Amino acid sequence: KRGKDWWRTSTVYQVYPKSFNDTTGSGTGDIKGLTEKLDYIRGLGIDIVWLQPVYISPQNDNGYDVADYTSIDPVYGTMEDFDELVFQLKRRDMHLMIDIVVNHSSTEHRWFKEARSSKDNPYRDYYIWKDPAEDGGPPNNWQSKFGGPAWQYDEGTGQYFLTLFDKTQADLNWENQKVRQEVMDILTFWAEKGVDGFRMDVINLISKDHRFPDDDGSTSPGDGRKFYTDGPKVHEYIKEMNQKVFRPYNLVTVGEMSSTTLEHCIRYSRPEENEFSMTFSFHHLKVDYPNGQKWELKPYDFEELKRILSYWQIGMQEGGGWNALFWNNHDQPRALSRFTDDTRYRQESAKLLATTLHGLQGTPYVYQGEEIGLPDPKWNSMDEFRDIESRNMYDILLQKGKSPEEAEHIIQVRSRDNSRLPMPWENQEQAGFTKGTPWIKVDERYRDINARLAVEDPESIYHHYRKLIELRKSLPVLTDGAYIRLDEGHPQIYAYARRNAGEMLVVISNFSDQEISFRLPESLKASGYAFENAKLLIGNVKEAPRLDVIVRLAPYGSF
Ligand code: TEU
């Protein structure tokens, strides 16, 4: 393994296997399909691949409903395929991070089948069961993150069980030491298989307030999350995993933190705390949620976006934490469509988002398709959607009185399926993703947006990412430079500097379709590295062109 904290100069490529590359004609991507494309990923300079769940699962939540934690679902291939993937990654000096989903299991898991069979079954306390309330309804008023109540009634034993997500995703009871031991065994199994790291799904939800009180709605959103988010024992549980598995195997780990705080993320990711290497937080991806409501629409608040990014940069630096940097993932619509112009200025916008993110402190994540500038698809009807959350929310929006057209429009803008269409490889049938019928439609723009064109065009978004990823390896100020915001609330410009003893990097991004002249604050006699649009000016401080006080930025231009 590499030196301590080697991952601070790495970039992670996130693979949603279901939509990456299908080698069997099943219409679903598979592990062999990923192995086949490792040189494409390596070509970016990536050294960590995050593979999302490929375990046995009924696929109600595309694998985040795990029915056997130490298996490979046949639709994705075999354990031998997995071993070959590990081997082929190591040959390329690449590392594998796999997804661990242990806040909940599928109700198809044998543990749950045992638990639901009787109240005194030894597995009963692997999950969270409660008697009905006085009125026979759910034990409290907590709401599922996918809509509806967070409790499901089990006829067989006359009790409810907790499901913070889909009704087929039963929350595990981490108070039960046997559950924690099962998790240690699962982590050890995969560490022994040679994986180099874990991404831990909604890991800050595992410690619940076991009084299970009603949420009185006194604080937004009033859905009960304050009784299980960053809960009383969460740091204790994470330290146990670190001490028993992460440290002994020298693993790189990232915690997905749902609705968390800066203070907790500092504790989750400060090396001295011995918890995670880094954390995902989502506040910057809620600046287009009116009053934090995901299922209402408003144009995004640019100043709020810059404020939050700056708050987390400065806060985590001062606190000694470490950010996972991302615009995109499988749960979010494409940032290219959400924050910039994915049509008239698609290339410029994709490069702008890449430069803006990769100049920050943290470990950047590239979600499949982001590196070739994939936009949100054009949707034609509700039956094109597959995501359980989107389908649930459509019905809920109608119940709330939205017209079918309004509800469908909201789903089209917000659906997680926006980022789950198959990866376009070629200008050919089904974009070269499958020889069969894809599980979800292929975006018809594959003719001019596909991986082959991207690799062949030296001016492509793909090669812009490659340069940024390489720069992170060769420019220490990207890793340790202090973050200084420069744009002073400019309506279209986001500008910041990174500075250490010897170097300074200035990143200026024009989030508008206007040509903008921007004056760097006099205080900053900027001398250092400037990203001149897609070309990167690299020299030493003496040779680098002094940024004159006025810089001119093209529409969606950045440097
Ligand atoms: O995501 C949890 C999460 O934060 C989002 O799903 C978000 O809560 C949801 O979109 C409501 O806004 C993780 C996985 O990334 C996601 O794919 C799974 O569906 C979820 O956990 C349950 O495992």
Residues whose N, C-alpha, C, O or C-beta is under 5 A from the ligand:
A	BS01	TEU	D61 Y64 K145 F165 D201 V202 S258 D331
